[in-house]
Amino acid sequence: MTDDLIGKQIGGCEILGIVGHGGMATVYRAQQVSMNRTVAIKVLPRQYMNDDTYLQRFHREVEIVARLEHRNIVPVHDYGEYEGQPYIVMRYMPAGSVDDLLLNGPIDVDKILSLIEQIAPALDYAHAKNVLHRDLKPSNVLMDDGGGAFLTDFGIARILGEQNLPSITTQGVVGTPSYMSPEQAQGQPLDNRSDVYALGVMLFEMATGRRPFLSDTPYGVAVMQVTTPPPSPRAINPTLSIPFEQVVFKALKKQKEERYSNAATLAEALRRALDPPASSVHDTQPGIPKPTKPVPIRQNQPVQSPPQPQIMPVAPAYTPQTPPPQQVSSKAIASAWRRQKRERPGNLWLSAALGGVIGCGLLTIIVIVIAIIISSMQNAPSSSSNSQRDQGVIDTRFPTLDPTSAAGYEQVTGGEN
């Protein structure tokens, strides 16, 4: 390690501490004095200063990153040498790497999707510029405080069409065996689908907390990449869904023609796997009506229960809508009668008065008729003179009317009841 650099200034940057170190470089946190900002400085260790292979890779990384300007690729601010040691000044990523996240075990699937959806476009962008990363792994994906993910370390990247590149591994193959594609492990020609395979290995590791192929030696891992099917992610992490596992298996196909054609397609498949359509039982079982699609819930909109399957019931025979029978007691009837009596006292008195008037009227008529009949019988003529006198009296009082007739009754009584 080059801890002796801490406290010194390199290219206008004061070295504050070590961030990490790998096989071919050490990364420091530093303060760029002129810009008053924190940066990361990648320095080639002294033991590699006389190794042409490492020197060429270091220079090549600067050359490649200089042509890649993407929001999810770590930008390079400066490049130079300090006492013969080459260095690269880059943007500082305070949240560490995905490798640091894996120290706590499997990563939540929503976080995995966020990382993949950021790294996939960066990979496809590099491929569009004819650049293959060839060393994609969790330690080469850095993060900032805002959740952003950035691709870094293009030290062994290859520009498509170039063949004479330096290589260094214990087995004569460039890359990290745990993340190599089968064709990369065999030293075959590569294309963008080799990086897609490495992204699939990362996906497996983020979801399960371990790499798909484990062996005692790097060579053993490389052989497994070529010959051994990957284990089931769900057997390691049962919380994963079957669609998620299928995405992993497709990304890790041994034949590159069977993988996703690019990283963006993998990311889209992963999103669909984590947000599947409604239950497919209605699509596979005939005769079961398919439920209507639920309406998306917007903010401040009351939540509605999901629609139920529309099953057509058999129409029952028509029956009149009659109220059910009710039991009514005698006490209830009496109470109702008393209530009605209290509510209508005026009607009862009116009926009684009218009945009394009619009764009196009928009684009066009967009395008058009886009196007239008795009077006629008492005044019957005993002689002609008396008859003439009585008849004259009668004629004088009632000249033309029969006292027993209705008209006579009216005139005698004066038409009064």
JOLINKA-V455551 format. One record per backbone hydrogen bond with DSSP energy under -0.5 kcal/mol. CO is the residue of the C=O (numbers start at 1). NH is the residue of the N-H. Records with the same first field share a line. If there is no record, write none. Layout:
# JOLINKA-V455551
CO=NH + NH
This chain:
# JOLINKA-V455551
2=5
3=6
5=8
8=15
10=13
12=33
13=10 + 15
14=31
15=7
17=29
20=27
25=22
26=43
27=19 + 20
28=41
29=16 + 17
30=32 + 39
31=14 + 33
32=36 + 37
37=32
38=92
39=30
40=42 + 90
41=28 + 43
42=88
43=26
45=48
46=49
48=51
50=52
51=55
52=56
53=57
54=58
55=59
56=60
57=61
58=62
59=63
60=64
61=65
62=66
63=67
64=67 + 68
65=68
67=69
68=70
70=73
72=151
75=91
78=89
80=87
82=85
84=86
85=82
86=44
87=80
88=42 + 90
89=77 + 78
90=40
92=94
93=96
96=143
97=100 + 101
98=102
100=103
101=104
102=105
108=112
109=113
110=114
111=115
112=116
113=117
114=118
115=118 + 119
116=120
118=122
119=123
120=124
121=125
122=126
123=127
124=128
125=129
126=131
127=130
130=160
132=158
137=140
138=98 + 99 + 141
140=142 + 152
141=98
142=150
143=95
144=147
148=144
150=142
151=74
154=157
158=132 + 160
159=162
163=165
169=172
175=177
176=179 + 180
177=180
181=185
182=186
183=188
184=187
191=194 + 195
192=195 + 196
193=197
194=198
195=199
196=200
197=201
198=202
199=203
200=204
201=205
202=206
203=207
204=208
205=209
206=107
217=221
218=222
219=223
220=224
221=225
222=226
223=226 + 227
224=228
232=235 + 236
233=236 + 237
237=240
241=245
242=246
243=247
244=248
245=249
246=250
247=251
248=252
250=253
254=256
255=258
256=259
262=266
263=267
264=268
265=269
266=270
267=271
268=272
269=273
270=274
271=275
280=283 + 284
281=285
284=286
285=288
287=289
296=298
298=301
309=311
310=312
311=313
320=322
329=333
330=334
331=335
332=336
333=337
334=338
335=339
336=340
337=341
338=342
339=343
340=344
342=345
344=348
345=349
346=350
347=351
348=352
349=353
350=354
351=355
352=356
353=357
354=358
355=359
356=360
357=361
358=362
359=363
360=364
361=365
362=366
363=367
364=368
365=369
366=370
367=371
368=372
369=373
370=374
371=375
372=376
373=377
374=378
375=379
377=380
383=387
384=388
385=389
386=390
387=391
388=392
389=393
390=394
391=395
392=396
393=397
394=398
401=403
402=405
405=409
406=410
407=411
408=412
409=413
410=414 + 415
413=416
